[in-house]
Amino acid sequence: MVDETPDPKPTSSRFRTTLVRVMIVQIIALSVLMFLQIRYNL
Amino acid sequence: MHWVNWTIVVTYLTWVVWDGLRKSKDTDTMSGYFVANKSLPWWVVGLSVMATQLSAVTMIGTPGQGATDGIRFVQLYLGLPIAMVILGVTIVPLLHGSGVYTAYEYLEQRFDSKTRSLTAFLFLISRAMSCGAIMAAPAVVFSALFGIPLVWSVALIGVPTVIYTMVGGVQAVAWADVKQMVLIIFALIAIMVVLIVQMPVNPDEALKIAGATGRLKVLDFSFDLTERYTFWSGIIGGTFLMLSYFGTDQSQVQRYLAARSVDEARSSLLMSAYWKIPLQALVLLVGVAIFVYYQFVQPPLLYNPAHEAAVMAERGAAYDALQAQYADAFTLREAAAQRVADASGTSAETAMQAFVAREADMQVIRGEALAMAEEVTGEGSRDVNYIITRFVLSELPLGLGGLFIAGVFAAAMSSIAAELNALSTTSVIDFYRRWVRPEADDAHYLMVSKGATVFWGIFACFVATYAVSLGSLIEVVNQFGSFFYGSILGVFLLAMVPGAKARGAFVGLIFGMTTVGFVAFLTPIEYLWQNVIGAVAVLAVGVPLSMIGEAREA
């Protein structure tokens, strides 16, 4: 067992950093899809 | 199917079982069998989480949905990245650090045995049924495609899965998932590349044709609770659905309980957060590309070969007449599609409108053929599920069809293995060890767990065989599952509320399910919102009831 106790470190800053990174990837993916919608939709 | 394709499928199935068993270590202890001694690297857990969620329905049904309805379905996953990040800082450290084998075990630590047993029981009934439905979907398609009895195709999927899940436990399941995920992505990318190369028009022209029929419409910002897929149902309802699924469903929880540390467990979930939307978009775009491809190559009137054969046998003349009309309509639509591809400026809109009209003409004829198939066979056509399989076997180079079929097997097996593993673990840990034999040794529990895997495997095969004759059971199961997800999530959220008590959790859970049942049966509100309603209802009753209890005790 490597880790049996709850992570004691504050997670708010890590949460923010991760949230920002994940959201950037999603925004890029959705931007590509939105581009397809705007450029090609009737 | 050509023998080369069969060889690829059989070789793959043999390799997955053999290698899954080879990679299983220390499966003679409960910790090794149920949570891999918390030894799996984050990327293995991450791929396993993704493979579990990507079922055969995704591989077969989603490209069909892309071909017929476009890519708006991707909105369902808008909440997933948010849910993964929230879980990473809430439930993951809570469960990973509490030394439990199941998510429900934690609820006894936090509340009481009653709440634990009720949530575990709800998981067992909903997942056991859905496991059968997950198996039924590809089995029906394989049965029709290859002309083999349904029982055989159920056995072809179920038997190897039960073997490696039973013998190797969570390690065999996770390592098999890694290979399955790689194969699935490789097959999808290969199909997309071949489609682009074989397409008679260039990608820009292909997108113009797809866009003309609205298939590239991604986001719908209307706030309508009765509309299934909108931006808001995806971002709000989808977040709650994903929180419930990844945070409280044992088939997912068991993956990240096997990670080496809390951080690795979080990283494994974030892999899905990063890649789920792009992957889902790829699957849908494969379907859209097939739609465009069939503008220039005449598609079958019915994609389901079994229904096609049945209709030709019983109503040969009428079907031949429809096929002749379909061929004429296709010629007109092909010319209209070519005009859309060639058009520019002001002529584009006129060309698009003409193309949409020709497309509608073809759909009218296809609708007549589908109605005929339903009359002759007496069963719902579900023709959309045969679009991609028929395409890969008839239009792609030899070998690639086999690779895709192996990918569908992979997707089915990875989801079923995770469910069987979770069902067996919950049966043993939350019921057998808790209520029947609390003091037995590891060897005894492992023996019972392997027996439970076989039992649930047979149960799933049985449901899969009967799901077909019951017709709409798959929809019923999906609805049934959505009753519980939000309410179970509500209990876990309540566990994080300081001062929340067991009585509040138990009564809140029952109230949540009752509320969702009311909403599901008596209102037109779409199912994604039920996850929000269930969780909120549990909290709305659970929190005040806990406070009242606390005040009385004081």
HADDOCK unambig.tbl for C-alpha pairs under 7 A between the chains (distance, minus, plus):
assign (segid A and resid 1 and name CA) (segid B and resid 37 and name CA) 6.26 0.50 0.50
assign (segid A and resid 1 and name CA) (segid B and resid 38 and name CA) 6.01 0.50 0.50
assign (segid A and resid 2 and name CA) (segid B and resid 260 and name CA) 6.10 0.50 0.50
assign (segid A and resid 2 and name CA) (segid B and resid 261 and name CA) 6.31 0.50 0.50
assign (segid A and resid 3 and name CA) (segid B and resid 97 and name CA) 6.70 0.50 0.50
assign (segid A and resid 3 and name CA) (segid B and resid 261 and name CA) 5.31 0.50 0.50
assign (segid A and resid 4 and name CA) (segid B and resid 97 and name CA) 4.77 0.50 0.50
assign (segid A and resid 4 and name CA) (segid B and resid 98 and name CA) 6.67 0.50 0.50
assign (segid A and resid 4 and name CA) (segid B and resid 99 and name CA) 6.19 0.50 0.50
assign (segid A and resid 5 and name CA) (segid B and resid 97 and name CA) 4.42 0.50 0.50
assign (segid A and resid 5 and name CA) (segid B and resid 98 and name CA) 6.71 0.50 0.50
assign (segid A and resid 6 and name CA) (segid B and resid 93 and name CA) 5.41 0.50 0.50
assign (segid A and resid 6 and name CA) (segid B and resid 94 and name CA) 6.21 0.50 0.50
assign (segid A and resid 6 and name CA) (segid B and resid 97 and name CA) 4.54 0.50 0.50
assign (segid A and resid 7 and name CA) (segid B and resid 93 and name CA) 6.29 0.50 0.50
assign (segid A and resid 7 and name CA) (segid B and resid 262 and name CA) 6.93 0.50 0.50
assign (segid A and resid 11 and name CA) (segid B and resid 89 and name CA) 6.54 0.50 0.50
assign (segid A and resid 15 and name CA) (segid B and resid 85 and name CA) 7.00 0.50 0.50
assign (segid A and resid 15 and name CA) (segid B and resid 89 and name CA) 6.93 0.50 0.50
assign (segid A and resid 19 and name CA) (segid B and resid 85 and name CA) 6.32 0.50 0.50
assign (segid A and resid 22 and name CA) (segid B and resid 81 and name CA) 6.71 0.50 0.50
assign (segid A and resid 22 and name CA) (segid B and resid 273 and name CA) 6.61 0.50 0.50
assign (segid A and resid 22 and name CA) (segid B and resid 274 and name CA) 5.76 0.50 0.50
assign (segid A and resid 25 and name CA) (segid B and resid 274 and name CA) 6.37 0.50 0.50
assign (segid A and resid 29 and name CA) (segid B and resid 278 and name CA) 6.18 0.50 0.50
assign (segid A and resid 33 and name CA) (segid B and resid 218 and name CA) 6.58 0.50 0.50
assign (segid A and resid 34 and name CA) (segid B and resid 218 and name CA) 6.67 0.50 0.50
assign (segid A and resid 36 and name CA) (segid B and resid 216 and name CA) 6.31 0.50 0.50
assign (segid A and resid 37 and name CA) (segid B and resid 216 and name CA) 5.17 0.50 0.50
assign (segid A and resid 37 and name CA) (segid B and resid 217 and name CA) 5.04 0.50 0.50
assign (segid A and resid 37 and name CA) (segid B and resid 218 and name CA) 6.38 0.50 0.50
assign (segid A and resid 40 and name CA) (segid B and resid 207 and name CA) 6.43 0.50 0.50
assign (segid A and resid 40 and name CA) (segid B and resid 208 and name CA) 5.38 0.50 0.50
assign (segid A and resid 40 and name CA) (segid B and resid 211 and name CA) 4.78 0.50 0.50
assign (segid A and resid 41 and name CA) (segid B and resid 211 and name CA) 4.25 0.50 0.50
assign (segid A and resid 41 and name CA) (segid B and resid 212 and name CA) 5.88 0.50 0.50
assign (segid A and resid 41 and name CA) (segid B and resid 214 and name CA) 5.77 0.50 0.50
assign (segid A and resid 41 and name CA) (segid B and resid 216 and name CA) 6.18 0.50 0.50
assign (segid A and resid 41 and name CA) (segid B and resid 217 and name CA) 6.53 0.50 0.50
assign (segid A and resid 42 and name CA) (segid B and resid 211 and name CA) 5.98 0.50 0.50
assign (segid A and resid 42 and name CA) (segid B and resid 212 and name CA) 4.91 0.50 0.50
assign (segid A and resid 42 and name CA) (segid B and resid 214 and name CA) 6.47 0.50 0.50
